[in-house]
Amino acid sequence: MIAVSRAVVAQYDGVSSIEHLYPMVRSQAQLERAIAEIRAAPGVVLYTLVDSALAQRLEAACQAVGAPSLSVLQPILNLFQAYLGAAANPKPGAQHMLNAHYFSRIDALNYTMAHDDGQMWENYEDADVLLIGVSRTSKTPTSIYLANRGIKTANVPIVPNTPLPKSIFSLKKPLIVGLVASAERLVQVRQNRLESMHSMADPSYVDPVAVHDEIIKSRKLFAHHGWPVIDVTRRSIEETAAAIIDLHKVHRGRLAV
């Protein structure tokens, strides 16, 4: 509403506005305080009240002092009602309400950030999903995307000549997914990252033959343990996450049996 009113004022040369904001007006007493200030300094009143009694009271008070008033929500509500074929169920402050899904997302994000890149491996049993892959297979961004969907996600890098934590192989709850990409793609991404960071690395990190060997070994690991594999070479983060979410639904169903 504030952005809309400012956009309108900007259409008038030489006109500036003084804004008076009255957020979270949900009671008669709160409304009367706002009306008192409107009486003292009348002007255009834009409101988003969904309580019809409060809206009628405000409009009557504005009319009494000659202050034009407009419900910003009403034309949009009318449009939605015509399109959906159903009336709205007025809920003051509904856009600010916190629900269980919100807290689930926050919990998942906190978990995911704390368990990024092989950290805190002793808590992996609490994860919903565990992503495993060699360097630059989009483990972290995919984990964060999943966390935003309320899925607790940990990720572990496969580092040459470094064994994975043994606890991974006895996990029961998490869905473990292997991520792979073509060697050509990984070499390109790794080179770009090193250049952007002005960093030096082991030559094998960007050696096509060594990278190809990493991918082959990771695929063998995933196949040996029966972990599903997703090739992220030509997938966006959203596409990879969508595939993992589908796998997780199936995995969760199996756990429930």
Buried (B, 14 or more C-beta within 10 A) or exposed (E): EEEEBEEEEEEEEEEEEEEEEBEEBEEEEBBEEBBEEBEEEBEEBBBBBBBEEBBEBBBEBBEEBEBEBEBBBBEEBEEBEEEEEEEBEEEBEEEEEEEEEEEBBEEBBEBBEEBBEBEEBEBBEEBBBBBBBBBBBBBBEBBBBBBEBBBBBBBBBBEBEEEBEEEBEEBEBBBBBBBBBBBEBBBBBBBEBBEEEEEEEEEEBBBEEBBBBBBEEBBEBBEEEEBBBBBBEEBEBEEBBBBBBEBBEEBEEEEEE
